[in-house]
Amino acid sequence: MSVAQMTAASRIADPRLFRQFSYIGGKWTASESGASIRVTNPADGGWVGEVANLSAEESVAAVDAAEAAFPEWAALLPQERSAILRRWFALLIENREDLAVLMTLEQGKPLSEARGEIDYAASFIEFYAEEAKRPNIEGVTSHLSDAEVELWREPVGVAALVCPWNFPSAMITRKAAAALAAGCTVVVHPSHETPFSGLALAELAERAGIPKGVFNVVTGNAATVVEPWTRDPRVRAFSFTGSTPVGKLLYRQCAETVKHLVLELGGHAPFIVFADADLDLAVEEAVKAKFATSGQDCLGANRFFVERSVYDAFCERFAERTSELSVANGLEDPDIGPLINEKAVKKQEEHVEDALQRGAKLLAGGRRHKAGDLFFEPTVIGDVPSDALIMHEETFGPVAAIAPFDTEEEVLKRANDTEYGLIAYLHTQDPRRIYRASRALQFGMVAVNRTKVTGAPIPFGGFKQSGLGREGARLGLEAFTEVKYVCRDWA
């Protein structure tokens, strides 16, 4: 182990959680070619470690392992699978601090946010450990006088789970816990930028007693690892969280084998503030909705629409609060950490420059932060015209664009004027307007007078090009199960 890797491992109490090989069929697996991918800390560019860069053939071996393990895992009693998931949940909670530190080292998010993500990740395992014991579906009364009708819910088989870098633990457990509870076996591809969180989950899964081949984590370049899974007829369910363009590509590739699909794609969330809103609350919730995970969140508010009579007051307060946010290395637990890479920073610069050139006003921030190359100042831009890039593209960073509106009809039309439909934020005290707007907004989730709405018991997902299907809740099991109808003669 190199000095840099020793430094990364030494930051956690249990160095066995710092794994650098893929986990396939219960074995820690290096690439046969010796190829590896270097992972750096976005806060300072320091070397966190290396992970195996597996080939397409080695990726297929993970499907082989999952296929072989499926019959035995699916045959377990639901309460037996539940007990194993409960142990996995307990191990996440027990190792919360180590997992959070490891996440901050590779992803950069503030340490308190990383701790919150581990809690969030664990909650999915706990939830689906309980749901594993309740795989029932609604029965039907026989329409035939001489036959008995039964409906069974069965696991589909091998599920491929492709996960993003911004929530490197929770996006794995949200998918995997549901699939495992349903009786599926899984192959997981974590982002090459944040693979260590996923590998730590595999270590804890092994300790929890998840059998060999049931939970496999394959590291490497996404195009190499994932493409064989989209073509493989043995992979019966495919779940992806990431950008809409990549989701469309995977959708097309999966069509050949007609898989069950869950696609959690891009967002472009509107944040609407009416004049009757509690303005202090709206400002505080706007800060949360925009700047959590340094703005690198598909739920992040991107377009702020404020009724004209309170527009100036909101802009002033929001810009003031934004200027107070601290920016530093995530291990120092600031409000804002680094962005994931140089491309992300350049996108912030492009959106700010474009908006200002079109007549917008810079109210706070607006440039790279002195903390380091991948840090960007939390930024607020006012009077942003509708033709600005930021009003049409997901920024995925700490830049907020604000524009005034005059009528309810106008703002709802502007809010819906996007190909995305993941979440909308609404601030008003009028109960009738809450109902009207919630109905009219073309989004899979609507947050009213608050920001935090997600959790294991709710169905997460969006309309339009924000994706297909739902994750979390009982609905999260549907992609990983089939309904079998049995009609049996009474004779």
Secondary structure as the mmCIF struct_conf table of DSSP 4:
data_model
#
loop_
_struct_conf.conf_type_id
_struct_conf.id
_struct_conf.beg_label_comp_id
_struct_conf.beg_label_asym_id
_struct_conf.beg_label_seq_id
_struct_conf.end_label_comp_id
_struct_conf.end_label_asym_id
_struct_conf.end_label_seq_id
HELX_RH_AL_P HELX_RH_AL_P1 VAL A 3 SER A 10
TURN_TY1_P TURN_TY1_P1 ARG A 11 ARG A 11
BEND BEND1 ILE A 12 ALA A 13
HELX_RH_3T_P HELX_RH_3T_P1 PRO A 15 LEU A 17
BEND BEND2 PHE A 21 PHE A 21
STRN STRN1 SER A 22 ILE A 24
TURN_TY1_P TURN_TY1_P2 GLY A 25 GLY A 26
STRN STRN2 LYS A 27 THR A 29
TURN_TY1_P TURN_TY1_P3 GLU A 32 SER A 33
STRN STRN3 SER A 36 THR A 40
TURN_TY1_P TURN_TY1_P4 PRO A 42 ASP A 44
STRN STRN4 TRP A 47 ALA A 52
HELX_RH_AL_P HELX_RH_AL_P2 ALA A 56 ALA A 75
BEND BEND3 LEU A 76 LEU A 76
HELX_RH_AL_P HELX_RH_AL_P3 PRO A 78 GLU A 94
TURN_TY1_P TURN_TY1_P5 ASN A 95 ASN A 95
HELX_RH_AL_P HELX_RH_AL_P4 ARG A 96 GLN A 107
HELX_RH_AL_P HELX_RH_AL_P5 LEU A 111 GLU A 131
TURN_TY1_P TURN_TY1_P6 ALA A 132 LYS A 133
BEND BEND4 HIS A 143 LEU A 144
TURN_TY1_P TURN_TY1_P7 SER A 145 ASP A 146
STRN STRN5 ALA A 147 PRO A 155
BEND BEND5 GLY A 157 GLY A 157
STRN STRN6 VAL A 158 VAL A 162
BEND BEND6 TRP A 165 PHE A 167
TURN_TY1_P TURN_TY1_P8 PRO A 168 SER A 169
HELX_RH_AL_P HELX_RH_AL_P6 ALA A 170 ALA A 182
TURN_TY1_P TURN_TY1_P9 GLY A 183 GLY A 183
STRN STRN7 THR A 185 HIS A 189
TURN_TY1_P TURN_TY1_P10 HIS A 192 GLU A 193
BEND BEND7 THR A 194 THR A 194
HELX_RH_AL_P HELX_RH_AL_P7 PHE A 196 ALA A 208
TURN_TY1_P TURN_TY1_P11 GLY A 209 GLY A 209
HELX_LH_PP_P HELX_LH_PP_P1 ILE A 210 PRO A 211
TURN_TY1_P TURN_TY1_P12 LYS A 212 VAL A 214
STRN STRN8 PHE A 215 VAL A 217
BEND BEND8 GLY A 220 GLY A 220
HELX_RH_AL_P HELX_RH_AL_P8 ALA A 222 ARG A 231
TURN_TY1_P TURN_TY1_P13 PRO A 233 ARG A 234
STRN STRN9 VAL A 235 THR A 241
BEND BEND9 GLY A 242 GLY A 242
HELX_RH_AL_P HELX_RH_AL_P9 THR A 244 ALA A 255
TURN_TY1_P TURN_TY1_P14 GLU A 256 VAL A 258
STRN STRN10 HIS A 260 GLU A 264
STRN STRN11 ALA A 269 VAL A 273
TURN_TY1_P TURN_TY1_P15 ALA A 275 ASP A 276
BEND BEND10 ALA A 277 ALA A 277
HELX_RH_AL_P HELX_RH_AL_P10 LEU A 279 PHE A 291
HELX_RH_3T_P HELX_RH_3T_P2 ALA A 292 GLY A 295
TURN_TY1_P TURN_TY1_P16 CYS A 298 LEU A 299
BEND BEND11 GLY A 300 GLY A 300
STRN STRN12 ALA A 301 GLU A 307
HELX_RH_AL_P HELX_RH_AL_P11 ARG A 308 SER A 323
TURN_TY1_P TURN_TY1_P17 GLU A 324 GLU A 324
STRN STRN13 VAL A 327 VAL A 327
HELX_RH_3T_P HELX_RH_3T_P3 GLY A 330 GLU A 332
BEND BEND12 ASP A 335 ASP A 335
STRN STRN14 ILE A 336 ILE A 336
BEND BEND13 ILE A 340 ASN A 341
HELX_RH_AL_P HELX_RH_AL_P12 GLU A 342 GLN A 357
TURN_TY1_P TURN_TY1_P18 ARG A 358 GLY A 359
STRN STRN15 LYS A 361 ALA A 364
BEND BEND14 ARG A 367 ARG A 367
STRN STRN16 ARG A 368 ARG A 368
TURN_TY1_P TURN_TY1_P19 LYS A 370 ALA A 371
TURN_TY1_P TURN_TY1_P20 ASP A 373 LEU A 374
STRN STRN17 PHE A 376 PHE A 376
STRN STRN18 THR A 379 GLY A 382
BEND BEND15 ASP A 383 ASP A 383
TURN_TY1_P TURN_TY1_P21 SER A 386 ASP A 387
BEND BEND16 ALA A 388 ALA A 388
HELX_RH_3T_P HELX_RH_3T_P4 LEU A 389 MET A 391
TURN_TY1_P TURN_TY1_P22 HIS A 392 HIS A 392
BEND BEND17 GLU A 393 GLU A 393
BEND BEND18 GLY A 397 PRO A 398
STRN STRN19 VAL A 399 PHE A 405
HELX_RH_AL_P HELX_RH_AL_P13 GLU A 408 ASN A 416
BEND BEND19 THR A 418 GLU A 419
STRN STRN20 TYR A 420 GLY A 421
BEND BEND20 LEU A 422 LEU A 422
STRN STRN21 ILE A 423 HIS A 427
BEND BEND21 GLN A 429 GLN A 429
HELX_RH_AL_P HELX_RH_AL_P14 PRO A 431 ALA A 440
BEND BEND22 PHE A 443 GLY A 444
STRN STRN22 MET A 445 VAL A 448
BEND BEND23 ASN A 449 ASN A 449
BEND BEND24 THR A 451 THR A 451
TURN_TY1_P TURN_TY1_P23 ALA A 456 PRO A 457
BEND BEND25 ILE A 458 ILE A 458
STRN STRN23 PHE A 460 PHE A 460
STRN STRN24 PHE A 463 LYS A 464
TURN_TY1_P TURN_TY1_P24 GLN A 465 SER A 466
STRN STRN25 GLY A 467 LEU A 468
BEND BEND26 GLY A 469 GLY A 469
STRN STRN26 GLU A 471 GLU A 471
BEND BEND27 GLY A 472 GLY A 472
TURN_TY1_P TURN_TY1_P25 ALA A 473 ALA A 473
HELX_RH_3T_P HELX_RH_3T_P5 ARG A 474 PHE A 480
STRN STRN27 THR A 481 ASP A 489
#
